[in-house]
Amino acid sequence: MSAEIKNERGIVSISNSVIAKLAGSAATQCYGVVGMCIKNGKDGIASLLKRENMDKGIKVKTEENKIEISLYIIVEYGLNIGSIGETIRKNVRYHVEKITGMEVSAVKVYVESVRIDHA
């Protein structure tokens, strides 16, 4: 699937993969976000994705010129998860709408793991 912008000059098609990369870039810029992750189906362990594969931790659904984004993230231990989630939702919505020109109907944030650094 892809998002389409139609006007009198033609159609611009934006793939869901591109939208996912935009959303991932905006999310990982937020304070407290370690990165995007994907769950291993076998044992349920969340694995941190490298920057070039971060779109695998993001699901994008486009319908009727509206975008719904689901982000699967790892956060830093000791921070307020609710605040991190709200910051991510606002940042992702702003950047995706600004770049694509389309409405973001929902940004869902799923915290899959917490990174604990031992000093």
N, CA, C and O of each residue as an XYZ file, in Angstrom:
476
protein
N       0.848     -1.188      0.000
C       0.000      0.000      0.000
C       0.888      1.243      0.000
O       2.067      1.214      0.350
N       0.253      2.326     -0.410
C       0.953      3.594     -0.390
C      -0.066      4.719     -0.255
O      -1.260      4.542     -0.497
N       0.438      5.860      0.133
C      -0.405      7.046      0.250
C      -0.343      7.792     -1.077
O       0.710      7.857     -1.711
N      -1.467      8.352     -1.490
C      -1.501      9.073     -2.747
C      -2.021     10.492     -2.551
O      -3.006     10.729     -1.852
N      -1.332     11.414     -3.186
C      -1.743     12.809     -3.182
C      -2.124     13.134     -4.625
O      -1.296     13.052     -5.532
N      -3.391     13.504     -4.822
C      -3.884     13.795     -6.167
C      -4.166     15.283     -6.300
O      -4.696     15.918     -5.388
N      -3.798     15.825     -7.461
C      -4.174     17.199     -7.796
C      -4.359     17.284     -9.301
O      -4.308     16.263     -9.987
N      -4.573     18.478     -9.823
C      -4.842     18.647    -11.250
C      -3.658     18.276    -12.140
O      -3.831     18.070    -13.341
N      -2.485     18.191    -11.578
C      -1.281     17.875    -12.366
C      -0.931     16.396    -12.367
O      -0.098     15.951    -13.156
N      -1.567     15.634    -11.484
C      -1.273     14.203    -11.451
C      -1.338     13.626    -10.049
O      -1.989     14.169     -9.157
N      -0.649     12.520     -9.884
C      -0.671     11.784     -8.621
C       0.757     11.604     -8.109
O       1.668     11.271     -8.867
N       0.932     11.833     -6.801
C       2.196     11.532     -6.137
C       1.923     10.375     -5.187
O       1.032     10.459     -4.343
N       2.682      9.308     -5.321
C       2.506      8.127     -4.476
C       3.686      8.024     -3.513
O       4.844      8.071     -3.928
N       3.380      7.885     -2.228
C       4.416      7.770     -1.195
C       4.276      6.387     -0.563
O       3.227      6.065     -0.004
N       5.317      5.574     -0.645
C       5.225      4.212     -0.107
C       5.162      4.231      1.418
O       5.668      5.147      2.065
N       4.534      3.210      1.971
C       4.441      3.091      3.428
C       5.820      2.967      4.061
O       6.021      3.386      5.201
N       6.765      2.397      3.334
C       8.137      2.278      3.839
C       8.767      3.660      4.043
O       9.464      3.882      5.033
N       8.530      4.570      3.128
C       9.059      5.932      3.252
C       8.407      6.639      4.441
O       9.086      7.316      5.213
N       7.097      6.482      4.585
C       6.394      7.091      5.717
C       6.922      6.515      7.028
O       7.089      7.246      8.005
N       7.184      5.208      7.054
C       7.727      4.564      8.258
C       9.096      5.122      8.606
O       9.391      5.349      9.780
N       9.934      5.344      7.606
C      11.265      5.898      7.873
C      11.175      7.332      8.401
O      11.939      7.718      9.286
N      10.247      8.116      7.862
C      10.033      9.476      8.380
C       9.591      9.433      9.836
O      10.105     10.174     10.673
N       8.633      8.557     10.130
C       8.116      8.429     11.494
C       9.206      7.938     12.444
O       9.326      8.438     13.562
N       9.999      6.965     12.006
C      11.085      6.429     12.839
C      12.143      7.467     13.133
O      12.661      7.538     14.247
N      12.461      8.265     12.143
C      13.456      9.324     12.335
C      12.942     10.353     13.342
O      13.688     10.788     14.219
N      11.679     10.740     13.220
C      11.097     11.706     14.152
C      11.013     11.130     15.563
O      11.263     11.838     16.539
N      10.662      9.850     15.676
C      10.525      9.220     17.001
C      11.871      9.080     17.707
O      11.973      9.342     18.906
N      12.897      8.672     16.974
C      14.198      8.435     17.609
C      14.911      9.726     17.995
O      15.909      9.685     18.714
N      14.417     10.868     17.530
C      14.975     12.158     17.944
C      14.450     12.598     19.309
O      14.981     13.533     19.909
N      13.410     11.928     19.796
C      12.797     12.292     21.065
C      13.633     11.805     22.250
O      14.189     10.707     22.220
N      13.714     12.631     23.284
C      14.465     12.291     24.488
C      13.873     11.044     25.140
O      12.659     10.933     25.310
N      14.743     10.118     25.497
C      14.333      8.916     26.199
C      14.115      7.707     25.306
O      13.952      6.592     25.802
N      14.109      7.914     23.992
C      13.916      6.801     23.066
C      15.275      6.206     22.718
O      16.148      6.892     22.185
N      15.445      4.920     23.026
C      16.686      4.217     22.687
C      16.673      3.855     21.213
O      17.687      3.984     20.527
N      15.524      3.401     20.724
C      15.406      3.051     19.313
C      14.139      2.275     19.041
O      13.319      2.046     19.930
N      14.000      1.879     17.797
C      12.866      1.075     17.365
C      13.220     -0.395     17.591
O      14.394     -0.765     17.623
N      12.188     -1.224     17.747
C      12.468     -2.633     17.992
C      11.470     -3.524     17.279
O      10.428     -3.080     16.796
N      11.823     -4.782     17.234
C      10.953     -5.810     16.693
C      10.999     -6.969     17.673
O      12.056     -7.309     18.205
N       9.839     -7.573     17.905
C       9.779     -8.703     18.831
C      10.103     -9.992     18.111
O       9.655    -10.227     16.988
N      10.885    -10.822     18.770
C      11.147    -12.165     18.264
C       9.925    -13.001     18.623
O       9.624    -13.187     19.802
N       9.229    -13.500     17.624
C       7.996    -14.237     17.847
C       8.157    -15.477     18.695
O       7.239    -15.855     19.424
N       9.306    -16.114     18.612
C       9.523    -17.366     19.316
C       9.586    -17.182     20.827
O       8.883    -17.874     21.564
N      10.415    -16.262     21.292
C      10.596    -16.098     22.734
C      10.090    -14.759     23.275
O      10.180    -14.515     24.479
N       9.561    -13.892     22.416
C       8.976    -12.631     22.862
C       9.981    -11.582     23.282
O       9.607    -10.608     23.936
N      11.247    -11.746     22.929
C      12.286    -10.778     23.296
C      12.343     -9.675     22.246
O      12.377     -9.952     21.047
N      12.351     -8.425     22.700
C      12.434     -7.277     21.794
C      13.885     -7.026     21.430
O      14.746     -6.965     22.307
N      14.160     -6.879     20.138
C      15.512     -6.634     19.653
C      15.607     -5.228     19.070
O      14.755     -4.815     18.283
N      16.633     -4.509     19.457
C      16.868     -3.159     18.951
C      17.265     -3.239     17.480
O      18.135     -4.023     17.101
N      16.617     -2.419     16.662
C      16.905     -2.400     15.229
C      17.958     -1.354     14.908
O      18.012     -0.303     15.546
N      18.793     -1.640     13.922
C      19.768     -0.664     13.456
C      19.035      0.416     12.674
O      17.920      0.205     12.196
N      19.661      1.552     12.554
C      19.038      2.714     11.907
C      18.494      2.402     10.515
O      17.408      2.864     10.167
N      19.218      1.638      9.723
C      18.778      1.352      8.358
C      17.584      0.390      8.299
O      16.934      0.281      7.259
N      17.290     -0.309      9.404
C      16.163     -1.245      9.445
C      15.051     -0.793     10.388
O      14.154     -1.577     10.696
N      15.095      0.447     10.848
C      14.145      0.886     11.862
C      12.701      0.841     11.382
O      11.788      0.766     12.204
N      12.469      0.884     10.069
C      11.098      0.846      9.568
C      10.419     -0.503      9.815
O       9.201     -0.615      9.680
N      11.201     -1.528     10.176
C      10.621     -2.832     10.509
C       9.911     -2.796     11.867
O       9.098     -3.672     12.163
N      10.208     -1.806     12.679
C       9.565     -1.640     13.972
C       8.407     -0.650     13.917
O       7.948     -0.154     14.946
N       7.942     -0.370     12.697
C       6.874      0.601     12.497
C       5.869      0.029     11.504
O       6.240     -0.522     10.468
N       4.591      0.172     11.842
C       3.535     -0.252     10.920
C       2.772      0.981     10.470
O       2.368      1.811     11.284
N       2.582      1.090      9.173
C       1.875      2.226      8.589
C       0.656      1.706      7.842
O       0.739      0.757      7.061
N      -0.477      2.350      8.100
C      -1.719      1.998      7.421
C      -2.272      3.275      6.808
O      -2.438      4.278      7.502
N      -2.557      3.243      5.510
C      -3.110      4.416      4.840
C      -4.490      4.087      4.274
O      -4.686      3.079      3.595
N      -5.435      4.973      4.577
C      -6.792      4.842      4.056
C      -7.367      6.225      3.824
O      -7.332      7.078      4.710
N      -7.899      6.444      2.623
C      -8.575      7.693      2.293
C      -7.766      8.931      2.688
O      -8.280      9.824      3.361
N      -6.528      8.979      2.276
C      -5.632     10.112      2.538
C      -5.384     10.388      4.014
O      -5.049     11.513      4.386
N      -5.544      9.375      4.856
C      -5.204      9.487      6.271
C      -4.196      8.396      6.599
O      -4.257      7.289      6.064
N      -3.279      8.726      7.478
C      -2.196      7.809      7.843
C      -2.333      7.421      9.303
O      -2.534      8.274     10.167
N      -2.222      6.122      9.573
C      -2.183      5.616     10.950
C      -0.826      4.945     11.143
O      -0.418      4.101     10.345
N      -0.135      5.332     12.214
C       1.222      4.847     12.458
C       1.295      4.152     13.813
O       0.825      4.684     14.819
N       1.887      2.960     13.835
C       2.143      2.230     15.082
C       3.650      2.075     15.231
O       4.318      1.551     14.339
N       4.183      2.531     16.362
C       5.622      2.500     16.625
C       5.917      1.548     17.776
O       5.243      1.586     18.805
N       6.915      0.702     17.607
C       7.342     -0.240     18.640
C       8.737      0.198     19.076
O       9.691      0.144     18.300
N       8.839      0.638     20.350
C      10.065      1.305     20.793
C      10.662      0.679     22.046
O      10.023     -0.089     22.765
N      11.922      1.050     22.270
C      12.629      0.752     23.517
C      12.952      2.102     24.143
O      13.453      3.002     23.470
N      12.659      2.238     25.447
C      12.904      3.504     26.137
C      13.992      3.338     27.197
O      14.345      2.228     27.596
N      14.502      4.473     27.629
C      15.536      4.529     28.668
C      14.888      4.340     30.042
O      13.822      4.894     30.311
N      15.528      3.566     30.898
C      15.028      3.321     32.251
C      15.041      4.611     33.075
O      15.942      5.438     32.936
N      14.039      4.771     33.927
C      13.992      5.875     34.882
C      13.280      7.113     34.389
O      13.199      8.103     35.115
N      12.764      7.085     33.181
C      12.057      8.244     32.640
C      10.555      7.978     32.621
O      10.122      6.826     32.643
N       9.784      9.024     32.580
C       8.328      8.908     32.560
C       7.873      8.426     31.178
O       7.972      9.156     30.192
N       7.380      7.205     31.125
C       7.000      6.595     29.848
C       5.829      7.339     29.208
O       5.793      7.487     27.987
N       4.878      7.807     30.003
C       3.755      8.565     29.463
C       4.195      9.838     28.764
O       3.679     10.178     27.699
N       5.147     10.541     29.360
C       5.670     11.770     28.752
C       6.419     11.481     27.462
O       6.293     12.211     26.480
N       7.203     10.404     27.475
C       7.934     10.018     26.263
C       6.943      9.701     25.146
O       7.116     10.144     24.011
N       5.916      8.941     25.468
C       4.909      8.579     24.475
C       4.208      9.784     23.884
O       4.000      9.854     22.673
N       3.842     10.730     24.729
C       3.155     11.936     24.250
C       4.077     12.773     23.368
O       3.639     13.310     22.351
N       5.334     12.886     23.744
C       6.307     13.626     22.938
C       6.473     12.965     21.574
O       6.521     13.647     20.550
N       6.560     11.647     21.562
C       6.696     10.912     20.299
C       5.474     11.153     19.419
O       5.616     11.446     18.232
N       4.281     11.032     19.986
C       3.055     11.219     19.199
C       3.030     12.605     18.539
O       2.725     12.726     17.352
N       3.347     13.634     19.307
C       3.322     14.991     18.767
C       4.392     15.194     17.698
O       4.121     15.775     16.647
N       5.605     14.718     17.965
C       6.727     14.904     17.046
C       6.500     14.147     15.731
O       6.724     14.694     14.651
N       6.061     12.904     15.826
C       5.830     12.092     14.629
C       4.699     12.694     13.801
O       4.827     12.835     12.584
N       3.596     13.049     14.453
C       2.456     13.644     13.726
C       2.900     14.909     12.992
O       2.602     15.077     11.810
N       3.608     15.794     13.687
C       4.047     17.054     13.088
C       4.923     16.816     11.864
O       4.665     17.377     10.799
N       5.962     15.984     12.006
C       6.918     15.775     10.912
C       6.297     15.053      9.716
O       6.542     15.434      8.572
N       5.509     14.031      9.965
C       4.907     13.287      8.854
C       3.898     14.164      8.111
O       3.870     14.163      6.880
N       3.073     14.912      8.843
C       2.116     15.793      8.179
C       2.823     16.901      7.404
O       2.405     17.250      6.300
N       3.876     17.449      7.968
C       4.623     18.526      7.313
C       5.261     18.036      6.017
O       5.211     18.733      5.003
N       5.857     16.851      6.036
C       6.589     16.355      4.872
C       5.654     15.771      3.806
O       5.874     15.984      2.614
N       4.622     15.041      4.219
C       3.739     14.398      3.240
C       2.572     15.279      2.815
O       2.038     15.110      1.718
N       2.171     16.214      3.668
C       1.002     17.024      3.375
C      -0.308     16.291      3.628
O      -1.378     16.779      3.264
N      -0.222     15.118      4.254
C      -1.408     14.314      4.540
C      -1.697     14.320      6.031
O      -0.811     14.581      6.846
N      -2.948     14.029      6.382
C      -3.357     14.001      7.786
C      -2.932     12.690      8.442
O      -3.093     11.613      7.867
N      -2.392     12.794      9.642
C      -2.078     11.617     10.446
C      -3.237     11.445     11.424
O      -3.437     12.264     12.321
N      -3.997     10.366     11.237
C      -5.193     10.158     12.063
C      -4.855      9.597     13.439
O      -5.564      9.864     14.409
N      -3.774      8.818     13.528
C      -3.391      8.235     14.816
C      -1.909      7.877     14.824
O      -1.346      7.438     13.822
N      -1.302      8.080     15.984
C       0.058      7.602     16.236
C      -0.022      6.772     17.507
O      -0.288      7.296     18.589
N       0.210      5.479     17.367
C       0.145      4.561     18.501
C       1.565      4.176     18.887
O       2.361      3.776     18.037
N       1.877      4.298     20.167
C       3.221      4.005     20.666
C       3.154      2.785     21.577
O       2.412      2.771     22.559
N       3.934      1.766     21.241
C       4.000      0.544     22.043
C       5.411      0.417     22.606
O       6.377      0.265     21.859
N       5.517      0.481     23.926
C       6.818      0.334     24.587
C       7.048     -1.166     24.784
O       6.360     -1.812     25.575
N       8.011     -1.702     24.063
C       8.279     -3.140     24.076
C       9.362     -3.535     25.075
O       9.436     -4.689     25.499
N      10.212     -2.555     25.453
C      11.293     -2.871     26.375
C      11.836     -1.586     26.995
O      11.603     -0.482     26.503
N      12.561     -1.768     28.080
C      13.236     -0.667     28.773
C      14.715     -1.020     28.860
O      15.073     -2.117     29.290
N      15.569     -0.092     28.453
C      17.018     -0.328     28.527
C      17.524      0.151     29.874
O      17.315      1.299     30.267
N      18.191     -0.750     30.569
C      18.779     -0.437     31.861
C      20.277     -0.491     31.700
O      20.831     -1.547     31.393
N      20.950      0.647     31.904
C      22.400      0.679     31.844
C      22.986      0.463     33.227
O      22.622      1.149     34.182
N      23.889     -0.487     33.325
C      24.580     -0.739     34.584
C      25.896      0.004     34.555
O      26.724     -0.211     33.669
N      26.086      0.872     35.520
C      27.318      1.675     35.552
C      28.429      0.935     36.226
O      29.537      1.458     36.343
